[in-house]
Amino acid sequence: MSSDSVLDRTKALVPYLREQAQAAEQARRLPDETFDALAEAGILKMCAPKKYGGEQLPFEEQCDVLAEVGRGCPSSSWVATILSAMGWWLGTFSDEAQDEVLGDGDPRISGVVAPIGTLTPADGGFRLNGRWPFNTGGHGSRWAILGALLEGVPHAIVVRSSELKRLDDWYASGMAATGSSTVVAEDVFIPTHRAQEMIGMMDGQYAADRHTAGDPYYSLPLAAVLAINAGGTPVGTARGAMDAFMERLPGRAITYTDYTDQSAAPVTHINVAEAALIIDSADAHMRLAARILDQPADGSVSFFDRVKGRAHVTYLTGLSRQAVDILFFASGASSIQQHVPIQRFQRDIQALANHAIMHAPTGNEIYGRVLCGLQPHTLII
């Protein structure tokens, strides 16, 4: 499967994703058919090692793919973002772990990075306990990467989804179809090969006993990969809102005015032009971020570029939010009805823009601190 075919297959999915979006939101999770469609298009394994049928797509192409998913359904795009990134992360684990998880050629791996669980030593491995909220896409995953502490040291743990209890606690105003409910581990055994220290991952240090050890693609710093891979969803959400606005525009009047055709009103022209230009700006930041990871031949990325890459992603998320807000406020009161697609795009971008890694003011502050010669106030760089 070529990289072009992944994008082409994704573009072909957009009508289906639009069609299923409202029902998925009401169900508070993606349907199994959507997970299958994402997998069949090659999206869920586009970052996985080639040994297991993965594409190892450049990050700019990953973002293009995920933006197309977002045009149809932002929740589907966010799920695809997480699962594709986890496929990349598995490529940094030992070959024993990779064979076990990726060997069937159909990786479906969710994840929660925060090390809020607990590991205790056991014969041949560890016992895992804890609860992790925001397990996006977990309903359709077969495995999960979770963060846990072993004697105070953060570890990344790979666990079978069937060994986790899933709570029915995902009731959200935005990104409602992501199924990001809490998962619970109660004394789950984790073999040694499915655990890896997280210290060093931010600098691209991973397991040595893996066939990907010499591959620059799997030597990139973890936080930068997770942040930059996420840049496609907000851009796609803004494009989807533009599609929804333009499709509804013909023949619509502006209530309590003389305009019987909204598309003839100067205020519409100004709003559409401003939104389109803002989306173009968001797209440019997406590509600037992606190229930070695509350009180094040896997988090394400077600390400054890691900070800058995250800033590009948070900034483009803020821009995407602005564009969607312009279009939503230009859509009239009828747009608040559930059957009108733009209201879902608007709620979804609000939720995404509040994500800790996507939050524009936080990203700007971190970048500004570094520009001023100070250290960032986070280890997630």
Secondary structure, DSSP 4 states (H G I P E B T S, - for coil): --HHHHHHHHHHHHHHHHHHHHHHHHHTS--HHHHHHHHHTT-TTTTS-GGGT-----HHHHHHHHHHHHHH-HHHHHHHHHHHHHHHHHTTS-HHHHHHHHTTS---EEEEEEEEEEEEEETTEEEEEEEES--TTGGG-SEEEEEEEETTEEEEEEEEGGGSEE-S----SSSGGG----EEEEEEEEEGGGEEE-TTGGGT---SSSTTTT-GGGSS-HHHHHHHHTTHHHHHHHHHHHHHHHHH-TT---TTSS-S-GGGSHHHHHHHHHHHHHHHHHHHHHHHHHHHHHS-SSS---HHHHHHHHHHHHHHHHHHHHHHHHHHHTS-GGGGSTTSHHHHHHHHHHHHHTSTTT-HHHHHHHHHHHHTTPPPS-S--
